[in-house]
Amino acid sequence: LFGLGSKPSLSLLTSRSCPSKCSYCNMWLIHGSRWRPRSPDNVIEEIDEIICKYKAKHIFFMDDNFTFNIARAKAICEKIISRGYEFRWNTPNGISVKNMDIELASLMKRSGCANVCIAIESGSEYMRKEVMNKKVTNLEIRQAVNCFKKAGIPVVGFIIVGMPGEDKTHFNETVRFIQDLPL
């Protein structure tokens, strides 16, 4: 996966749940609707064990909300950089694009981020807002993708097709939107 070859890889969960309550997601039903993050120091302790004890060369950050709190995500990346760790990491479950900025994207790249998966879901703002209850705009998605692009991080976009209420117009909006993004 993602060009890892035979390099040792492990998964890491730095937070649980999501307060967003998107209509297609069960995260908040399973883990509760309160986001529960681990501290940056606690995350770094586990990364240290993964790298030193298990000799992993790649870590999958499995959170749905690694970037939910931008300051926390930046602190984790800064700690990885300051420790001089040499591993690659990515976000295969997808991350939110809310509040993404170029500083965080650059820190993610410098700390070893190989690629990110982002939760676009639909190119139709109506579908995203009214049907999916996902409160993110096309502009926010575009700005986040551009931040990752500027930082040199490849982006994979997750799309949901066939949601109840989706028609050909919404589908075509999605196709046009994702074709216009540097994914």
KOLNU-111234 format. One record per residue (C-alpha): residue number from 1; y, x, z; chain. Coordinates in steps of 0.1 Angstrom, whole numbers, plus 5000, padded with zeros to 4 digits. Each point is the difference from the previous one (the first is absolute). Last residue first. Layout:
N
<pt><pos>NUM</pos><north>Y</north><east>X</east><up>Z</up><unit>A</unit></pt>
...
END
This chain:
183
<pt><pos>183</pos><north>5148</north><east>4942</east><up>4933</up><unit>A</unit></pt>
<pt><pos>182</pos><north>5034</north><east>5008</east><up>4985</up><unit>A</unit></pt>
<pt><pos>181</pos><north>5011</north><east>4963</east><up>5001</up><unit>A</unit></pt>
<pt><pos>180</pos><north>5010</north><east>4980</east><up>4969</up><unit>A</unit></pt>
<pt><pos>179</pos><north>4964</north><east>4991</east><up>4991</up><unit>A</unit></pt>
<pt><pos>178</pos><north>4996</north><east>4987</east><up>5036</up><unit>A</unit></pt>
<pt><pos>177</pos><north>5030</north><east>4976</east><up>4996</up><unit>A</unit></pt>
<pt><pos>176</pos><north>4990</north><east>4988</east><up>4965</up><unit>A</unit></pt>
<pt><pos>175</pos><north>4965</north><east>4992</east><up>5011</up><unit>A</unit></pt>
<pt><pos>174</pos><north>5011</north><east>4983</east><up>5032</up><unit>A</unit></pt>
<pt><pos>173</pos><north>5026</north><east>4979</east><up>4982</up><unit>A</unit></pt>
<pt><pos>172</pos><north>4972</north><east>4990</east><up>4975</up><unit>A</unit></pt>
<pt><pos>171</pos><north>4978</north><east>4988</east><up>5029</up><unit>A</unit></pt>
<pt><pos>170</pos><north>5029</north><east>4980</east><up>5015</up><unit>A</unit></pt>
<pt><pos>169</pos><north>5006</north><east>4983</east><up>4966</up><unit>A</unit></pt>
<pt><pos>168</pos><north>4963</north><east>4994</east><up>4994</up><unit>A</unit></pt>
<pt><pos>167</pos><north>4996</north><east>4982</east><up>5033</up><unit>A</unit></pt>
<pt><pos>166</pos><north>4994</north><east>5010</east><up>5036</up><unit>A</unit></pt>
<pt><pos>165</pos><north>4999</north><east>4971</east><up>5023</up><unit>A</unit></pt>
<pt><pos>164</pos><north>4968</north><east>5011</east><up>5017</up><unit>A</unit></pt>
<pt><pos>163</pos><north>4998</north><east>5038</east><up>4997</up><unit>A</unit></pt>
<pt><pos>162</pos><north>4983</north><east>5010</east><up>4967</up><unit>A</unit></pt>
<pt><pos>161</pos><north>5010</north><east>5037</east><up>4998</up><unit>A</unit></pt>
<pt><pos>160</pos><north>5007</north><east>5022</east><up>5030</up><unit>A</unit></pt>
<pt><pos>159</pos><north>5015</north><east>5034</east><up>4992</up><unit>A</unit></pt>
<pt><pos>158</pos><north>4997</north><east>5033</east><up>5018</up><unit>A</unit></pt>
<pt><pos>157</pos><north>5022</north><east>5029</east><up>4987</up><unit>A</unit></pt>
<pt><pos>156</pos><north>4989</north><east>5036</east><up>4998</up><unit>A</unit></pt>
<pt><pos>155</pos><north>5027</north><east>5026</east><up>5004</up><unit>A</unit></pt>
<pt><pos>154</pos><north>5000</north><east>5037</east><up>4993</up><unit>A</unit></pt>
<pt><pos>153</pos><north>5021</north><east>5021</east><up>5025</up><unit>A</unit></pt>
<pt><pos>152</pos><north>5025</north><east>5024</east><up>4984</up><unit>A</unit></pt>
<pt><pos>151</pos><north>5029</north><east>4993</east><up>5024</up><unit>A</unit></pt>
<pt><pos>150</pos><north>5021</north><east>4984</east><up>4973</up><unit>A</unit></pt>
<pt><pos>149</pos><north>4970</north><east>4978</east><up>4990</up><unit>A</unit></pt>
<pt><pos>148</pos><north>4995</north><east>4990</east><up>5036</up><unit>A</unit></pt>
<pt><pos>147</pos><north>5037</north><east>4990</east><up>5004</up><unit>A</unit></pt>
<pt><pos>146</pos><north>4998</north><east>4982</east><up>4966</up><unit>A</unit></pt>
<pt><pos>145</pos><north>4970</north><east>4980</east><up>5012</up><unit>A</unit></pt>
<pt><pos>144</pos><north>5019</north><east>4990</east><up>5031</up><unit>A</unit></pt>
<pt><pos>143</pos><north>5031</north><east>4990</east><up>4981</up><unit>A</unit></pt>
<pt><pos>142</pos><north>4980</north><east>4979</east><up>4975</up><unit>A</unit></pt>
<pt><pos>141</pos><north>4981</north><east>4982</east><up>5029</up><unit>A</unit></pt>
<pt><pos>140</pos><north>5033</north><east>4993</east><up>5018</up><unit>A</unit></pt>
<pt><pos>139</pos><north>5016</north><east>4987</east><up>4968</up><unit>A</unit></pt>
<pt><pos>138</pos><north>4970</north><east>4978</east><up>4993</up><unit>A</unit></pt>
<pt><pos>137</pos><north>5005</north><east>4984</east><up>5034</up><unit>A</unit></pt>
<pt><pos>136</pos><north>4979</north><east>5001</east><up>5032</up><unit>A</unit></pt>
<pt><pos>135</pos><north>4993</north><east>4972</east><up>5024</up><unit>A</unit></pt>
<pt><pos>134</pos><north>4964</north><east>4992</east><up>4993</up><unit>A</unit></pt>
<pt><pos>133</pos><north>4993</north><east>4963</east><up>5008</up><unit>A</unit></pt>
<pt><pos>132</pos><north>4974</north><east>5000</east><up>4972</up><unit>A</unit></pt>
<pt><pos>131</pos><north>5010</north><east>4967</east><up>4985</up><unit>A</unit></pt>
<pt><pos>130</pos><north>5038</north><east>4998</east><up>5005</up><unit>A</unit></pt>
<pt><pos>129</pos><north>5011</north><east>5036</east><up>5002</up><unit>A</unit></pt>
<pt><pos>128</pos><north>4975</north><east>5019</east><up>4979</up><unit>A</unit></pt>
<pt><pos>127</pos><north>4993</north><east>4972</east><up>4975</up><unit>A</unit></pt>
<pt><pos>126</pos><north>5038</north><east>4993</east><up>4996</up><unit>A</unit></pt>
<pt><pos>125</pos><north>5008</north><east>5037</east><up>4997</up><unit>A</unit></pt>
<pt><pos>124</pos><north>4976</north><east>5003</east><up>4971</up><unit>A</unit></pt>
<pt><pos>123</pos><north>4988</north><east>5035</east><up>4994</up><unit>A</unit></pt>
<pt><pos>122</pos><north>4971</north><east>4994</east><up>5023</up><unit>A</unit></pt>
<pt><pos>121</pos><north>4979</north><east>5017</east><up>5028</up><unit>A</unit></pt>
<pt><pos>120</pos><north>5023</north><east>5031</east><up>5001</up><unit>A</unit></pt>
<pt><pos>119</pos><north>4980</north><east>5015</east><up>5029</up><unit>A</unit></pt>
<pt><pos>118</pos><north>5004</north><east>5038</east><up>4996</up><unit>A</unit></pt>
<pt><pos>117</pos><north>4973</north><east>5027</east><up>4996</up><unit>A</unit></pt>
<pt><pos>116</pos><north>5013</north><east>5034</east><up>5006</up><unit>A</unit></pt>
<pt><pos>115</pos><north>4990</north><east>5034</east><up>4986</up><unit>A</unit></pt>
<pt><pos>114</pos><north>4993</north><east>5036</east><up>5011</up><unit>A</unit></pt>
<pt><pos>113</pos><north>5020</north><east>5000</east><up>5032</up><unit>A</unit></pt>
<pt><pos>112</pos><north>4999</north><east>5036</east><up>5014</up><unit>A</unit></pt>
<pt><pos>111</pos><north>5027</north><east>5002</east><up>5026</up><unit>A</unit></pt>
<pt><pos>110</pos><north>5026</north><east>5011</east><up>4974</up><unit>A</unit></pt>
<pt><pos>109</pos><north>4992</north><east>4968</east><up>4979</up><unit>A</unit></pt>
<pt><pos>108</pos><north>5003</north><east>4977</east><up>5030</up><unit>A</unit></pt>
<pt><pos>107</pos><north>5032</north><east>5017</east><up>5011</up><unit>A</unit></pt>
<pt><pos>106</pos><north>5015</north><east>4995</east><up>4965</up><unit>A</unit></pt>
<pt><pos>105</pos><north>4990</north><east>4963</east><up>5000</up><unit>A</unit></pt>
<pt><pos>104</pos><north>5015</north><east>4996</east><up>5035</up><unit>A</unit></pt>
<pt><pos>103</pos><north>5033</north><east>5016</east><up>4989</up><unit>A</unit></pt>
<pt><pos>102</pos><north>5000</north><east>4980</east><up>4968</up><unit>A</unit></pt>
<pt><pos>101</pos><north>5000</north><east>4967</east><up>5018</up><unit>A</unit></pt>
<pt><pos>100</pos><north>4976</north><east>4971</east><up>5006</up><unit>A</unit></pt>
<pt><pos>99</pos><north>5015</north><east>4971</east><up>5019</up><unit>A</unit></pt>
<pt><pos>98</pos><north>4973</north><east>4976</east><up>4990</up><unit>A</unit></pt>
<pt><pos>97</pos><north>4975</north><east>5015</east><up>4975</up><unit>A</unit></pt>
<pt><pos>96</pos><north>4970</north><east>4990</east><up>5021</up><unit>A</unit></pt>
<pt><pos>95</pos><north>4969</north><east>5022</east><up>4998</up><unit>A</unit></pt>
<pt><pos>94</pos><north>4967</north><east>4997</east><up>4982</up><unit>A</unit></pt>
<pt><pos>93</pos><north>4965</north><east>5002</east><up>5013</up><unit>A</unit></pt>
<pt><pos>92</pos><north>4994</north><east>5034</east><up>4982</up><unit>A</unit></pt>
<pt><pos>91</pos><north>5029</north><east>5018</east><up>5017</up><unit>A</unit></pt>
<pt><pos>90</pos><north>4997</north><east>5037</east><up>4992</up><unit>A</unit></pt>
<pt><pos>89</pos><north>4995</north><east>5034</east><up>5016</up><unit>A</unit></pt>
<pt><pos>88</pos><north>4996</north><east>5036</east><up>4990</up><unit>A</unit></pt>
<pt><pos>87</pos><north>4994</north><east>5028</east><up>5024</up><unit>A</unit></pt>
<pt><pos>86</pos><north>5017</north><east>5032</east><up>5009</up><unit>A</unit></pt>
<pt><pos>85</pos><north>5014</north><east>4997</east><up>5035</up><unit>A</unit></pt>
<pt><pos>84</pos><north>5030</north><east>5021</east><up>5007</up><unit>A</unit></pt>
<pt><pos>83</pos><north>5006</north><east>4985</east><up>5034</up><unit>A</unit></pt>
<pt><pos>82</pos><north>5037</north><east>4993</east><up>4992</up><unit>A</unit></pt>
<pt><pos>81</pos><north>4990</north><east>4982</east><up>4968</up><unit>A</unit></pt>
<pt><pos>80</pos><north>4976</north><east>4976</east><up>5017</up><unit>A</unit></pt>
<pt><pos>79</pos><north>5025</north><east>4995</east><up>5028</up><unit>A</unit></pt>
<pt><pos>78</pos><north>5027</north><east>4991</east><up>4974</up><unit>A</unit></pt>
<pt><pos>77</pos><north>4976</north><east>4975</east><up>4983</up><unit>A</unit></pt>
<pt><pos>76</pos><north>4993</north><east>4983</east><up>5033</up><unit>A</unit></pt>
<pt><pos>75</pos><north>5037</north><east>4998</east><up>5009</up><unit>A</unit></pt>
<pt><pos>74</pos><north>5009</north><east>4986</east><up>4966</up><unit>A</unit></pt>
<pt><pos>73</pos><north>4974</north><east>4973</east><up>5004</up><unit>A</unit></pt>
<pt><pos>72</pos><north>5013</north><east>4991</east><up>5035</up><unit>A</unit></pt>
<pt><pos>71</pos><north>5036</north><east>4999</east><up>4987</up><unit>A</unit></pt>
<pt><pos>70</pos><north>4990</north><east>4978</east><up>4970</up><unit>A</unit></pt>
<pt><pos>69</pos><north>4982</north><east>4974</east><up>5022</up><unit>A</unit></pt>
<pt><pos>68</pos><north>4979</north><east>4979</east><up>4976</up><unit>A</unit></pt>
<pt><pos>67</pos><north>4991</north><east>5032</east><up>4980</up><unit>A</unit></pt>
<pt><pos>66</pos><north>4964</north><east>5003</east><up>5012</up><unit>A</unit></pt>
<pt><pos>65</pos><north>4997</north><east>4962</east><up>4999</up><unit>A</unit></pt>
<pt><pos>64</pos><north>4967</north><east>4991</east><up>4982</up><unit>A</unit></pt>
<pt><pos>63</pos><north>4985</north><east>5029</east><up>5018</up><unit>A</unit></pt>
<pt><pos>62</pos><north>4971</north><east>5019</east><up>4985</up><unit>A</unit></pt>
<pt><pos>61</pos><north>5016</north><east>5034</east><up>4999</up><unit>A</unit></pt>
<pt><pos>60</pos><north>4972</north><east>5018</east><up>4980</up><unit>A</unit></pt>
<pt><pos>59</pos><north>4999</north><east>5036</east><up>5010</up><unit>A</unit></pt>
<pt><pos>58</pos><north>4990</north><east>5029</east><up>4976</up><unit>A</unit></pt>
<pt><pos>57</pos><north>4990</north><east>5036</east><up>5007</up><unit>A</unit></pt>
<pt><pos>56</pos><north>4979</north><east>4991</east><up>5030</up><unit>A</unit></pt>
<pt><pos>55</pos><north>4987</north><east>5030</east><up>5021</up><unit>A</unit></pt>
<pt><pos>54</pos><north>4983</north><east>4978</east><up>5026</up><unit>A</unit></pt>
<pt><pos>53</pos><north>5012</north><east>5018</east><up>5031</up><unit>A</unit></pt>
<pt><pos>52</pos><north>5033</north><east>5015</east><up>4988</up><unit>A</unit></pt>
<pt><pos>51</pos><north>5012</north><east>4975</east><up>4974</up><unit>A</unit></pt>
<pt><pos>50</pos><north>4987</north><east>4967</east><up>5015</up><unit>A</unit></pt>
<pt><pos>49</pos><north>5008</north><east>5012</east><up>5036</up><unit>A</unit></pt>
<pt><pos>48</pos><north>5035</north><east>5010</east><up>4991</up><unit>A</unit></pt>
<pt><pos>47</pos><north>5005</north><east>4967</east><up>4981</up><unit>A</unit></pt>
<pt><pos>46</pos><north>4989</north><east>4982</east><up>5032</up><unit>A</unit></pt>
<pt><pos>45</pos><north>5026</north><east>5018</east><up>5021</up><unit>A</unit></pt>
<pt><pos>44</pos><north>5026</north><east>4994</east><up>4973</up><unit>A</unit></pt>
<pt><pos>43</pos><north>4994</north><east>4963</east><up>5002</up><unit>A</unit></pt>
<pt><pos>42</pos><north>5005</north><east>5001</east><up>5038</up><unit>A</unit></pt>
<pt><pos>41</pos><north>5032</north><east>5020</east><up>4997</up><unit>A</unit></pt>
<pt><pos>40</pos><north>5013</north><east>4975</east><up>4974</up><unit>A</unit></pt>
<pt><pos>39</pos><north>4994</north><east>4971</east><up>5024</up><unit>A</unit></pt>
<pt><pos>38</pos><north>4974</north><east>4975</east><up>4990</up><unit>A</unit></pt>
<pt><pos>37</pos><north>5013</north><east>4968</east><up>4985</up><unit>A</unit></pt>
<pt><pos>36</pos><north>4993</north><east>4964</east><up>5010</up><unit>A</unit></pt>
<pt><pos>35</pos><north>5014</north><east>4974</east><up>4976</up><unit>A</unit></pt>
<pt><pos>34</pos><north>4999</north><east>4966</east><up>5017</up><unit>A</unit></pt>
<pt><pos>33</pos><north>4985</north><east>4971</east><up>4979</up><unit>A</unit></pt>
<pt><pos>32</pos><north>4965</north><east>5003</east><up>5014</up><unit>A</unit></pt>
<pt><pos>31</pos><north>4973</north><east>5024</east><up>4988</up><unit>A</unit></pt>
<pt><pos>30</pos><north>4977</north><east>4977</east><up>4981</up><unit>A</unit></pt>
<pt><pos>29</pos><north>5025</north><east>4972</east><up>4991</up><unit>A</unit></pt>
<pt><pos>28</pos><north>5028</north><east>5025</east><up>4994</up><unit>A</unit></pt>
<pt><pos>27</pos><north>4978</north><east>5020</east><up>4976</up><unit>A</unit></pt>
<pt><pos>26</pos><north>4987</north><east>4969</east><up>4982</up><unit>A</unit></pt>
<pt><pos>25</pos><north>5022</north><east>5003</east><up>4969</up><unit>A</unit></pt>
<pt><pos>24</pos><north>5005</north><east>4975</east><up>4971</up><unit>A</unit></pt>
<pt><pos>23</pos><north>5028</north><east>4979</east><up>5017</up><unit>A</unit></pt>
<pt><pos>22</pos><north>5020</north><east>5030</east><up>5012</up><unit>A</unit></pt>
<pt><pos>21</pos><north>5004</north><east>4999</east><up>5038</up><unit>A</unit></pt>
<pt><pos>20</pos><north>5027</north><east>5027</east><up>5002</up><unit>A</unit></pt>
<pt><pos>19</pos><north>4993</north><east>5012</east><up>5036</up><unit>A</unit></pt>
<pt><pos>18</pos><north>4974</north><east>5026</east><up>4990</up><unit>A</unit></pt>
<pt><pos>17</pos><north>4970</north><east>5013</east><up>5017</up><unit>A</unit></pt>
<pt><pos>16</pos><north>4989</north><east>5034</east><up>5014</up><unit>A</unit></pt>
<pt><pos>15</pos><north>5015</north><east>5035</east><up>4998</up><unit>A</unit></pt>
<pt><pos>14</pos><north>4991</north><east>5036</east><up>4994</up><unit>A</unit></pt>
<pt><pos>13</pos><north>4966</north><east>4994</east><up>4985</up><unit>A</unit></pt>
<pt><pos>12</pos><north>4984</north><east>5032</east><up>4986</up><unit>A</unit></pt>
<pt><pos>11</pos><north>4972</north><east>5005</east><up>4975</up><unit>A</unit></pt>
<pt><pos>10</pos><north>4981</north><east>5032</east><up>4992</up><unit>A</unit></pt>
<pt><pos>9</pos><north>4995</north><east>5023</east><up>4970</up><unit>A</unit></pt>
<pt><pos>8</pos><north>4980</north><east>5031</east><up>4994</up><unit>A</unit></pt>
<pt><pos>7</pos><north>5006</north><east>5014</east><up>4965</up><unit>A</unit></pt>
<pt><pos>6</pos><north>4972</north><east>4993</east><up>4975</up><unit>A</unit></pt>
<pt><pos>5</pos><north>5023</north><east>4987</east><up>4972</up><unit>A</unit></pt>
<pt><pos>4</pos><north>5032</north><east>4987</east><up>5014</up><unit>A</unit></pt>
<pt><pos>3</pos><north>5015</north><east>4989</east><up>4967</up><unit>A</unit></pt>
<pt><pos>2</pos><north>5015</north><east>4967</east><up>5013</up><unit>A</unit></pt>
<pt><pos>1</pos><north>4965</north><east>4987</east><up>5009</up><unit>A</unit></pt>
END
